[in-house]
Amino acid sequence: MLPTLQIGPLAMPTGPLLLLLGVWLGTWLAEREADRLGLNRDTVSALALLGLIVGLVGARLGYAARYSEAYAADPLSLISNNLATFSLPEGLAAGLLAATLYGRRQGLPLRRTLDALAPLAGVLSGAAALAQLASGDGFGAPAQLPWSLYLWDDYRHPSQLYALLAALGVFGLWWRWGRAGFAGFGFLLMIAGLAATTVFLEAFRGDSLLLTGGWRSAQVGGLIVLAAALVWMRRWAESAQPGQSRT
Amino acid sequence: MPVRSLLLDPRRWWPFTAIVLLVGGLWTLGSRVATTDEAPRQANPHEGFPAPDFALENLSGETVALADYRGQVVIVNLWASWCGPCRAEMPALQNVYDDLAADGLVVLGVNSTAQDSEAAARSFVAENALTFPILLDRADDVSQTYRLRSLPSTFIVDRSGLIRAVLIGGPLSEAVLRSKIEDLLADAP
């Protein structure tokens, strides 16, 4: 566990640094994929960064909206450096909306653009697992196994390492098989793979967010995403012309 | 790839999809968490764990323990007088304490005395007219128990003694503090 990186007098939070590294690496890979798919790499890169930046702003505004009275009295807090004041659902919605609008405006083809962005999703998933390993978040359920990790005064499933390995595995699957075939297949393969591994691995987590009845929310969400990805895969396969190539 | 050949044949694809989702659904069903299955967690300075207890002297020499405030929402703020962000966030802590103490909020300002000067801490408290309890961590016990890595560090503890937020670094604004305690104060004592 290494939650902060001490560089001289500066204490830098390791998790966000790893996520930034993931954004850089994922965007670089997305640019390479854009080249391979015959898309303008700068436009794809701008779309990814715009989505991420608008997503961050949306996540902060979404959080502030929940506590509107406090933030109305102290609006400068909106630009606080505090990392605990973001709201993921609003951030995702804002980021996706901005990226969609930008993509349409630039005339980017939807499925091929999603294919180009697939490696970004895989790399971010791996970076998130590493960030959780560094901060001690996303910890596993107690377990006495030869590979258990001693964390928070207990031997636990190394759930962050499971997630990292799963992200690498799905990335490998995408690299080997997801970069050929009909437009949109690579993206859906990546999403389906990440959703399936989430459904499987969440069972080993010790900090799951629970719904009524003890259901783990990440598993329920993962199943919904997996179902949508599999249905869409068939629909897009159907609509692809026989012998159609993406590039 | 096998998946792509499956995809081309709907008679095979839909059963495949159904089997994948059925297996996933059963796995999800089997990995539900019953509250009775969960062993009580040990105290740890991390979100979701019971806050490690401590007892320290305040500026008047009286011993104050975190456990004394069970049933109230507690902000444990680790600080030092030489730390700029710590000094900058003290007015925000004082303001929320003034506003919300009647609703069940307690602020414990734990001075990291082992790396500060007690005189400097007292002088800072007097200059800023801080009225919430200031505790002196002379032996560095709380800093070690709470695995202090950066000053200031703030732990938000709910009425049942669970840590609900860990805020590393600062300065924290009033809005951030209020957003983290508003829901907890609304919980019944």
Chai-1 contact restraints between the chains, C-beta under 6 A:
chainA,res_idxA,chainB,res_idxB,connection_type,confidence,min_distance_angstrom,max_distance_angstrom,comment,restraint_id
A,T4,B,R149,contact,1.0,0.0,6.0,A-B,restraint_1
A,T4,B,S150,contact,1.0,0.0,6.0,A-B,restraint_2
A,A11,B,S150,contact,1.0,0.0,6.0,A-B,restraint_3
A,Y67,B,S179,contact,1.0,0.0,6.0,A-B,restraint_4
A,A70,B,A175,contact,1.0,0.0,6.0,A-B,restraint_5
A,A70,B,R178,contact,1.0,0.0,6.0,A-B,restraint_6
A,A70,B,S179,contact,1.0,0.0,6.0,A-B,restraint_7
A,Y71,B,A175,contact,1.0,0.0,6.0,A-B,restraint_8
A,D74,B,S173,contact,1.0,0.0,6.0,A-B,restraint_9
A,D74,B,E174,contact,1.0,0.0,6.0,A-B,restraint_10
A,D74,B,A175,contact,1.0,0.0,6.0,A-B,restraint_11
A,S77,B,S173,contact,1.0,0.0,6.0,A-B,restraint_12
A,S77,B,A175,contact,1.0,0.0,6.0,A-B,restraint_13
A,S77,B,V176,contact,1.0,0.0,6.0,A-B,restraint_14
A,S80,B,S173,contact,1.0,0.0,6.0,A-B,restraint_15
A,S80,B,V176,contact,1.0,0.0,6.0,A-B,restraint_16
A,N82,B,V176,contact,1.0,0.0,6.0,A-B,restraint_17
A,A84,B,L167,contact,1.0,0.0,6.0,A-B,restraint_18
A,T85,B,V176,contact,1.0,0.0,6.0,A-B,restraint_19
A,W152,B,N44,contact,1.0,0.0,6.0,A-B,restraint_20
A,W152,B,H46,contact,1.0,0.0,6.0,A-B,restraint_21
A,D153,B,Q42,contact,1.0,0.0,6.0,A-B,restraint_22
A,W177,B,M1,contact,1.0,0.0,6.0,A-B,restraint_23
A,G181,B,R4,contact,1.0,0.0,6.0,A-B,restraint_24
A,V199,B,G24,contact,1.0,0.0,6.0,A-B,restraint_25
A,A203,B,S31,contact,1.0,0.0,6.0,A-B,restraint_26
A,D207,B,G48,contact,1.0,0.0,6.0,A-B,restraint_27
A,L210,B,V33,contact,1.0,0.0,6.0,A-B,restraint_28
A,G214,B,R32,contact,1.0,0.0,6.0,A-B,restraint_29
A,G214,B,V33,contact,1.0,0.0,6.0,A-B,restraint_30
A,G214,B,A34,contact,1.0,0.0,6.0,A-B,restraint_31
A,W215,B,R32,contact,1.0,0.0,6.0,A-B,restraint_32
A,Q219,B,T28,contact,1.0,0.0,6.0,A-B,restraint_33
A,L223,B,G24,contact,1.0,0.0,6.0,A-B,restraint_34
A,A227,B,L21,contact,1.0,0.0,6.0,A-B,restraint_35
A,L230,B,T17,contact,1.0,0.0,6.0,A-B,restraint_36
A,R234,B,W13,contact,1.0,0.0,6.0,A-B,restraint_37
A,A237,B,L7,contact,1.0,0.0,6.0,A-B,restraint_38
